[in-house]
Amino acid sequence: MTDKQLNEIKFSVLDLAPVVEGGSPDQSFRNSVDLAQNVEKWGFTRYWMAEHHNMPFIASSATSIAISHIAHHTSTIRVGSGGVMLPNHAPLIIAEQFGTLETLFPGRIDLGLGRAPGTDQITAQALRRNLNGDANNFPAQLDELRGYFDPSLSTGINRVHAIPGEGLDVPIWLLGSSGFSAQLAGQLGLPFSFASHFSPNNTMGALDLYRRNFQPSSTLDEPHVMVGVNVIAADSDEEAERLATSLYQQFLNLIRNTNMLLQPPVDDMNEIWIEQEKQALQQQLGASIIGGPEKVRAELQNFLNDTQADEMMVISQIYDHDARLRSYEIVADIMNS
């Protein structure tokens, strides 16, 4: 098999709508609109936002509303969820929400679905009122959701209709950080997106499981893989390493269970973390690509060689908005060359 080249695949954006120290959610959404308009101009394919709750540094909790806001301020880029955490919701509600989005912005909406809560268990309880809709029920919830869009997929008599939603073509992606959704996506013939940006050690196993289990469907004739990757790009390796300390601090705060906004970069992480924490972060963020343009190009190509992905979704958790824009601009230069 001939290795794919970076200019032969699609690149997309995952925006966590970061709330930075000294900033606010309204500023985060203004930044998101600015980023979306720029990456649309630079040729990125998708702009996805993710559902998280009770995390002060992420503003995209009402994901479908945030998607609508981005779609309203752009014109061609596909906009969607990376993802909606289906166990938090009644499938009918998601079908109606994304049916409405597809009606408002035809041909531009993606529905990426995850089975984790996107939060802690106490918050999951507050979201669901009970935990009956847990991850183990995900396949049944997915079947119900798909049946609202396409009644021919429904396993029972469908007396409830999603309006808007029914009859609309809203592409459904399964998202995962382990093998469960990889296998399910393969069996159903759906596109699969893997969270390499925080689960790098599981990437190759999950992609292999997806491809081995793939069954052609009305959606896809062959497997279609997207991989998420942290990219912190700057004009020099040194500046990129400094910018990446905001990402390190974010994950360090998750490990420590300390709720903080996205922190500004620091000169020396050794003043903040201990050795065990550093090792844990290196495991979790091991696939991150951090550097100047040439280093980023080489490491993206290596990652593509390993995964043979059809798309890459770039996540750049950078404190300074202008530096974040520059990081995506460098990726755009790479993908367009």
ABEGO torsion letter per residue (X at the ends): XBBBBAAABBBBBBBAGBBBBGBBAAAAAAAAAAAAAAAAAAGBABBBBBBBBGBAABAAABAAAAAAAAAAABAABBBBBOBBBAAABBAAAAAAAAAAAAAABBGABBBBBBABAGBBAAAAAAAAGBAABBAAAAAAAAAAAAAAABAAABABBBABBBOBGBGBBBBBBBBBABAAAAAAAAAAGBBBBBBAAABAAAAAAAAAAAAAABBBBAABABBBBBBBBBBBBBABAAAAAAAAAAAAAAAAAAAAGBBBBBBBBBABAAAABBAAAAAAAAAAAAABBBEBAAAAAAAAAAAAAAAGBABBBBBBBBABAAAAAAAAAAAAAAAAX
